Amino acid sequence: QVQLVESGGGLVQPGGSLRLSCAASGTIFSVKSMAWYRQAPGKQRELVATITTIGSTNYADSVKGRFTISRDNAKKTVYLQMNMLKPEDTAVYYCNLPPSYNVVWNWGQGTQVTVSS
């Protein structure tokens, strides 16, 4: 079973930036599309961005133009560069397979992002 470890979160002021990382164990990472999700307090987990094995990307409307998803298959890592952060971006961020796969790996612990002045 693949293990996912997210990191890079923290407290940042509105307008600031953070870069999240998600390291995956196992050998199948490079043949899978990946996704970032987030869950704010009292809300359901939502899809933020996806990236295919060849680097094609898609974003939720709420983050389009501000967030960039990327991957390094050699390092088995997917990244989320977040710029122009807003208070509504505050959430725990997770990575996993995209919804199109209809399955998920075990969820990692996530990484907390708090945007506040």
C-alpha positions in Angstrom: 0.0 0.0 0.0 1.3 3.4 -0.9 2.0 5.8 1.9 1.5 9.6 1.4 3.3 12.2 3.5 2.3 15.8 3.1 4.5 18.7 4.3 5.1 22.4 3.8 2.1 24.0 5.4 2.1 26.8 7.9 0.8 30.2 8.8 1.0 32.9 6.1 -0.5 36.3 5.7 -3.0 37.0 2.9 -1.2 37.5 -0.4 1.6 35.2 0.7 2.9 32.0 -0.8 3.6 28.4 0.3 4.8 25.3 -1.4 3.4 22.0 -0.4 5.0 18.7 -1.0 3.6 15.2 -1.0 6.0 12.3 -0.9 4.7 8.8 -1.9 6.2 5.5 -1.2 6.0 2.6 -3.6 6.9 2.1 -7.2 3.7 2.9 -9.0 3.7 6.7 -8.4 5.0 7.5 -11.9 2.2 5.7 -13.6 -0.6 7.4 -11.7 -2.2 10.8 -12.0 -2.2 12.7 -8.7 -4.4 15.3 -7.0 -4.3 17.8 -4.2 -7.4 18.1 -2.0 -8.2 20.3 1.0 -10.7 20.2 3.9 -11.6 23.3 5.8 -13.2 23.1 9.3 -16.8 22.0 9.0 -16.6 21.4 5.3 -16.3 18.4 3.0 -13.0 17.6 1.4 -12.7 19.3 -2.0 -10.5 18.7 -5.0 -8.0 21.5 -5.6 -5.8 20.4 -8.5 -4.9 17.3 -10.6 -1.9 16.4 -12.7 -1.6 13.5 -15.1 1.5 11.3 -15.6 2.6 13.5 -18.5 2.0 16.8 -16.6 -1.4 17.9 -17.8 -3.1 19.9 -15.1 -6.5 21.0 -14.0 -7.6 23.3 -11.2 -10.6 24.2 -9.2 -12.0 27.6 -10.2 -11.3 29.0 -6.8 -7.5 28.5 -7.2 -7.0 28.9 -10.9 -4.3 31.4 -11.7 -3.0 31.2 -8.1 -2.0 27.6 -7.5 0.3 25.4 -9.6 0.6 21.6 -9.3 3.7 19.8 -10.5 5.4 16.5 -10.0 8.9 14.9 -9.9 8.5 11.2 -10.7 12.1 10.5 -9.8 11.5 11.8 -6.3 7.9 10.3 -6.2 6.7 13.7 -5.1 3.9 16.0 -6.1 4.0 19.7 -5.3 1.5 22.5 -4.9 2.8 26.0 -5.3 0.3 28.4 -3.7 0.5 32.1 -4.4 -1.7 35.1 -3.6 -3.2 33.1 -0.7 -6.5 34.1 0.7 -8.1 33.4 4.1 -10.6 31.1 2.4 -7.6 28.9 1.4 -7.2 27.9 5.1 -7.6 24.2 5.3 -5.8 20.9 5.8 -4.3 19.9 2.4 -3.9 16.3 1.3 -2.7 14.5 -1.8 -4.1 11.3 -3.2 -5.3 9.8 -6.5 -7.8 11.9 -8.4 -11.5 11.2 -8.3 -11.5 9.7 -11.8 -9.8 6.6 -10.4 -12.7 5.8 -8.1 -10.3 4.5 -5.5 -7.9 6.3 -3.0 -4.8 5.3 -1.2 -4.8 5.6 2.5 -5.0 9.3 3.4 -1.9 10.9 4.9 -2.0 13.2 7.9 -2.3 16.3 5.7 -0.6 19.6 6.2 -2.3 22.6 7.7 -2.4 25.9 5.8 -3.6 28.9 7.7 -4.0 32.2 5.9 -4.5 35.0 8.4 -3.2 38.5 9.3 
